Amino acid sequence: MKSQKKYQPTYSFEVFPPKTEQGAEKLHNVCDQLMKVNPLYISVTYGAGGTTRDRTIGTVLEIHKSGINAAPHLSCIGSSKEEILGLLELYKESGIDRIVALRGDLPSGMGAGESGDFRYANELVEFIRSTTGDHFCLEVAAYPEFHPQATDSQADLKNFKRKIDAGANGAITQYFFNADAYLHFVDDCEKLGIDTPIMPGIMPITNFTQLARFSDGCGTEIPRWLRKRLEDYGDDLDSIRSLGLDVISAMCQRLLDEGAPGLHFYSMNQAEPVLGIWKNLGLPGAELIGSGA
């Protein structure tokens, strides 16, 4: 963890673009609450093959205009160079200076032959650097428990290194519930000469059924002891959230104690769960949570 300890810890959130006016109003209120603790930025997700492109752009620009640094996700699968360049120019002209650069997934019904001008995230990073220089701070994805499509752990690590070598400034990890997975991943990265900040992605636990389905799909392991405890609570959401708050807060504290360069919270467009963790950790601005300030 020597490579990570040299960075001053920073904290950020992720949201997704709303589908309805009601969802947009809710997200506006959520961002108002998140803004109280002065995160470094709020990132906005981008659907498979750019399926939420317009909603992502609108959400990014609205967040940015409200005074919060916004970081759009930009996935390249299914996109042409011209389309990506158009988005880069729009974001640059709007004062956006941070992007989360991803390969992304093919949307349902799209064949491999329709994947566009890019195959991998490192190609997207290279393209952004070649067309916009150092204007954007580029974050890429990292997988402490390894990408579900990786042939083996070493292949996944080498793929991550290609993204860093292409010009990425740092990385945000897939969420995990085992701190050792992150710590060992960083150690493996250091052996490859990677010393850029690798930000742990943190997912609050609020609904076990949804979390289990999502985790099984993206390759995140829920430790057996935790899965059994959560299963025992059934539909008792208050107990699930209470246990989740304690477990995730303890894991975050260990990560910070070990030298993690901060935390990136997957908010799922809810302020209370992530701010509860924030408050438990006593992070900057914690005293403002729940106040009218």
C-alpha positions in Angstrom: 0.0 0.0 0.0 3.0 2.3 -0.1 2.0 3.7 -3.5 -1.4 4.8 -2.1 -0.3 6.3 1.1 1.4 9.2 -0.7 -2.0 10.6 -1.8 -4.1 12.9 0.3 -7.5 11.2 0.8 -10.4 12.4 -1.4 -14.0 11.4 -1.4 -16.6 11.2 -4.2 -20.0 9.9 -5.1 -21.7 8.2 -8.0 -25.3 8.7 -9.2 -27.2 7.5 -12.3 -29.4 9.6 -14.6 -33.0 9.6 -13.6 -35.7 8.3 -16.0 -38.6 10.4 -14.9 -39.4 13.9 -13.7 -40.0 12.5 -10.2 -36.6 10.8 -10.3 -35.0 14.0 -11.5 -36.5 15.9 -8.5 -35.3 13.2 -6.1 -31.8 13.3 -7.5 -31.7 17.1 -7.2 -32.5 16.8 -3.5 -30.0 14.0 -3.1 -27.2 16.1 -4.7 -28.1 19.0 -2.4 -27.5 16.7 0.6 -24.3 15.2 -0.8 -23.0 18.7 -1.6 -23.0 19.6 2.1 -19.9 17.4 2.7 -18.1 19.0 -0.3 -17.1 15.8 -2.3 -14.3 16.1 -4.8 -16.8 15.3 -7.5 -20.0 13.4 -8.3 -19.8 11.0 -11.2 -22.8 10.1 -13.5 -23.2 6.7 -15.1 -23.6 5.9 -18.8 -25.8 3.1 -20.0 -24.6 0.1 -22.1 -23.8 1.3 -25.6 -24.6 4.8 -24.6 -28.3 4.0 -24.0 -28.6 6.8 -21.4 -26.4 9.2 -23.3 -28.8 12.2 -23.4 -29.9 11.7 -19.8 -26.3 11.4 -18.7 -25.3 14.6 -20.4 -28.3 16.5 -19.0 -27.6 15.2 -15.5 -23.9 16.0 -15.7 -24.5 19.6 -16.9 -27.2 20.2 -14.2 -24.9 18.9 -11.4 -22.0 21.0 -12.7 -24.1 24.2 -13.0 -25.2 23.7 -9.3 -21.6 24.2 -8.3 -20.5 20.6 -7.8 -17.7 19.1 -9.9 -19.3 16.5 -12.2 -17.6 13.6 -13.8 -19.4 11.9 -16.6 -18.9 8.2 -17.3 -18.0 7.7 -20.9 -18.2 4.2 -22.4 -16.8 3.5 -25.9 -18.4 0.3 -26.9 -21.0 1.0 -29.7 -19.6 4.5 -30.3 -17.6 6.0 -33.2 -14.7 8.3 -32.8 -16.8 11.2 -34.1 -19.4 10.6 -31.4 -16.9 10.4 -28.6 -15.1 13.5 -29.9 -18.4 15.4 -29.9 -19.0 14.5 -26.3 -15.4 15.5 -25.3 -15.8 18.9 -27.0 -19.2 19.4 -25.3 -17.8 18.6 -21.9 -14.7 20.7 -22.4 -16.7 23.7 -23.5 -19.0 23.2 -20.4 -16.0 23.3 -18.0 -16.0 19.6 -17.2 -12.5 18.4 -16.5 -12.9 14.9 -15.2 -14.1 11.8 -17.0 -14.6 8.1 -16.0 -13.4 6.3 -19.1 -14.9 2.8 -19.5 -15.2 0.1 -22.2 -18.9 -0.5 -21.3 -21.1 -3.3 -22.3 -23.0 -4.0 -25.5 -26.7 -3.2 -25.1 -29.1 -6.1 -25.4 -29.7 -7.0 -29.0 -26.5 -5.4 -30.3 -24.0 -7.8 -31.9 -20.2 -7.8 -31.5 -19.9 -6.5 -35.1 -21.7 -3.3 -34.0 -19.2 -2.5 -31.2 -18.0 0.7 -32.9 -14.5 2.1 -33.3 -13.2 1.0 -29.9 -12.8 -2.4 -28.4 -11.2 -1.7 -25.0 -11.0 1.1 -22.4 -7.3 1.7 -23.0 -8.1 2.6 -26.6 -10.6 5.2 -25.3 -8.1 6.6 -22.9 -5.5 6.9 -25.7 -8.1 8.6 -27.9 -9.0 11.2 -25.2 -5.4 12.0 -24.6 -4.6 12.3 -28.3 -7.5 14.7 -28.9 -7.7 16.7 -25.7 -4.2 16.4 -24.2 -4.2 16.8 -20.4 -7.5 18.7 -20.1 -9.3 15.8 -18.5 -8.4 13.9 -15.4 -9.2 10.4 -16.4 -10.4 7.7 -14.1 -10.7 4.0 -15.2 -12.2 0.9 -13.7 -10.3 -1.6 -11.6 -11.5 -5.0 -10.3 -10.0 -6.2 -7.0 -12.0 -9.5 -7.4 -11.1 -9.5 -11.1 -13.4 -8.8 -14.1 -16.0 -11.5 -14.6 -14.8 -11.9 -18.2 -11.1 -12.1 -17.4 -9.4 -15.4 -18.4 -7.3 -15.3 -15.3 -6.0 -12.8 -12.7 -2.8 -12.0 -14.5 -4.6 -11.1 -17.7 -6.9 -8.8 -15.8 -4.0 -7.1 -14.1 -2.2 -6.6 -17.4 -5.4 -5.1 -18.9 -5.6 -2.7 -16.0 -1.9 -1.7 -16.6 -2.7 -1.0 -20.2 -5.3 1.5 -19.2 -2.9 3.2 -16.8 -0.1 3.3 -19.4 -2.5 4.8 -21.9 -2.7 7.9 -19.8 -5.3 7.3 -17.0 -4.7 9.4 -13.9 -6.3 7.0 -11.5 -8.9 4.2 -11.0 -12.1 3.5 -9.2 -12.7 -0.1 -8.2 -15.8 -2.3 -8.5 -17.4 -2.5 -5.1 -16.3 -5.3 -2.8 -17.1 -6.5 0.7 -13.6 -7.9 1.5 -10.9 -5.4 2.3 -8.2 -8.0 1.7 -9.2 -8.3 -1.9 -8.5 -4.6 -2.4 -5.2 -4.7 -0.4 -3.9 -7.7 -2.3 -4.9 -6.1 -5.6 -3.0 -2.9 -4.8 0.1 -5.0 -3.9 -0.2 -6.8 -7.2 -0.4 -3.5 -9.0 2.7 -2.2 -7.3 4.6 -5.2 -8.5 3.7 -4.1 -12.0 5.0 -0.6 -11.3 1.5 1.0 -11.0 1.5 3.8 -8.4 -1.5 5.9 -9.5 -4.4 6.3 -6.9 -6.7 3.3 -6.8 -9.9 4.5 -5.2 -12.0 1.8 -3.4 -15.6 1.7 -4.6 -18.0 1.5 -1.7 -21.6 0.1 -2.0 -23.9 0.6 1.0 -26.1 -2.3 2.0 -29.8 -1.4 2.0 -31.7 -4.2 0.2 -30.2 -7.7 0.3 -32.3 -9.2 -2.6 -31.3 -6.5 -5.0 -27.7 -6.5 -3.8 -27.3 -10.3 -4.2 -28.7 -10.2 -7.7 -26.5 -7.4 -8.8 -23.4 -8.8 -7.1 -23.9 -12.2 -8.6 -24.1 -10.6 -12.0 -21.0 -8.4 -11.7 -18.8 -11.0 -9.9 -18.7 -9.4 -6.5 -18.5 -11.9 -3.7 -20.7 -11.4 -0.6 -18.8 -13.2 2.2 -20.8 -16.3 3.3 -21.1 -15.1 6.9 -22.5 -11.7 5.7 -24.8 -13.3 3.2 -26.3 -15.6 5.8 -26.8 -12.8 8.3 -28.6 -10.7 5.7 -30.7 -13.6 4.5 -31.8 -14.3 8.1 -33.3 -10.8 8.3 -35.7 -11.5 5.4 -37.8 -8.4 4.6 -36.6 -6.6 7.8 -35.0 -3.7 5.9 -34.2 -1.7 9.0 -32.1 -4.6 10.4 -30.4 -5.1 7.0 -29.5 -1.4 6.8 -28.3 -1.3 10.4 -26.0 -4.3 9.9 -24.9 -3.0 6.5 -24.0 0.4 8.0 -21.8 -1.2 10.7 -20.1 -3.7 8.3 -19.4 -1.2 5.5 -18.2 1.5 8.0 -15.8 -0.9 9.6 -14.4 -2.0 6.2 -14.0 1.7 5.1 -12.2 2.5 8.3 -9.8 -0.4 7.8 -9.2 0.7 4.2 -8.3 4.3 5.3 -6.1 3.0 8.1 -4.2 0.8 5.6 -3.6 3.8 3.4 -6.4 3.9 0.8 -6.4 7.3 -1.1 -10.0 7.9 -0.2 -13.4 6.4 -1.0 -15.8 6.5 -3.9 -19.4 5.9 -2.8 -22.0 4.3 -5.1 -25.0 6.2 -3.8 -27.7 4.5 -5.9 -29.4 7.9 -5.9 -29.9 7.8 -2.2 -28.2 10.2 0.2 -28.9 8.7 3.6 -27.0 5.3 3.3 -23.8 6.8 2.0 -23.9 9.8 4.4 -24.5 7.4 7.3 -21.2 5.8 6.5 -19.6 9.2 6.0 -20.8 10.3 9.4 -19.7 7.0 11.1 -16.2 7.6 9.7 -16.1 11.2 10.8 -15.1 12.4 7.4 -14.8 16.2 6.6 -18.2 17.8 6.9 -19.7 15.0 8.9 -21.0 17.6 11.4 -23.2 19.1 8.7 -25.1 15.9 7.8 -28.7 16.1 8.9 -28.4 19.9 9.5 -30.0 22.7 7.7 -26.6 24.3 7.0 
